[in-house]
Amino acid sequence: MMHYINGMKFWLTLCIGRMRLLTLIAASLFVSVIGTLPASAPAQTEAAETANVIFMRHALAPGTGDPANFNIDDCTTQRVLNDAGREQARALGGQLGAYLEANNKKLDAILTSQWCRCRDTAILLDLGEWQEFAGLNSFFNGHVDRDETLALLRARLGDIGPDELVLMVTHQVIITAITGIFPPSGGMVLYNSETGAVSRLTLP
């Protein structure tokens, strides 16, 4: 009899332990899912209304990363825009220009990564003069240091006033590092450098 009772106690203890383990796993999964959800509606609305930065990923450039012989001063050693990418950049320039006009906004500056596909995107957008900025360069293949690049960018973001609007043409890794959003080629993200509010910018 005692053997039977002890056996029951053992199985009860084992079942309770498993239930606690499952509860912990479920709680961990819940937290993980919540952490990957997009910004809340109020945060997205704030970004749309108060953004002082527009991040844009360069237009279509087939492939991933850059060749092993990458040279920042030689476009032939880099992944560059194809015909569809050049067409996309021109179209985005018209769409973004119309968006700015409709919302009574103007660009105070256009900054671009020193990579050819970003500079070419900035040229084809045809939205005004632009400047290269090392803080927008891609650290994907380790051609530049990630921490140094992001430090440069964060310092520049801190200098942008609330009434300014700066377009930054850059790479997916940069945009994701700052905003948490993974944009497609030509994708744009509105960003408030003071509050950190973010929102995807979808153009017609």
HUJO-V350610 format. One record per residue. BURIAL is + if it has 16 or more other C-alpha atoms within 10 Angstrom, else -. Layout:
BEGIN
<<BURIAL> <BURIAL>>
END
This chain:
BEGIN
<<-> <-> <-> <-> <-> <-> <-> <-> <-> <-> <-> <-> <-> <-> <-> <-> <-> <-> <-> <-> <-> <-> <-> <-> <-> <-> <-> <-> <-> <-> <-> <-> <-> <-> <-> <-> <-> <-> <+> <-> <-> <-> <+> <+> <-> <+> <+> <+> <-> <+> <+> <+> <+> <+> <+> <+> <+> <+> <+> <+> <+> <-> <-> <-> <-> <+> <-> <-> <-> <+> <-> <-> <-> <-> <-> <-> <-> <+> <+> <+> <+> <-> <-> <-> <+> <+> <+> <+> <+> <+> <-> <+> <+> <-> <+> <+> <+> <-> <+> <-> <-> <-> <-> <-> <-> <-> <+> <-> <+> <+> <+> <+> <+> <+> <+> <+> <+> <+> <+> <+> <+> <+> <+> <+> <+> <-> <+> <-> <-> <+> <-> <+> <+> <+> <+> <+> <+> <+> <+> <+> <-> <-> <-> <-> <-> <+> <-> <-> <+> <+> <-> <-> <+> <-> <-> <-> <+> <-> <-> <+> <-> <-> <-> <-> <+> <+> <+> <+> <+> <+> <+> <+> <+> <+> <+> <-> <-> <+> <+> <-> <+> <+> <+> <-> <+> <+> <+> <+> <+> <+> <+> <+> <+> <-> <-> <-> <+> <+> <+> <+> <+> <-> <-> <->>
END
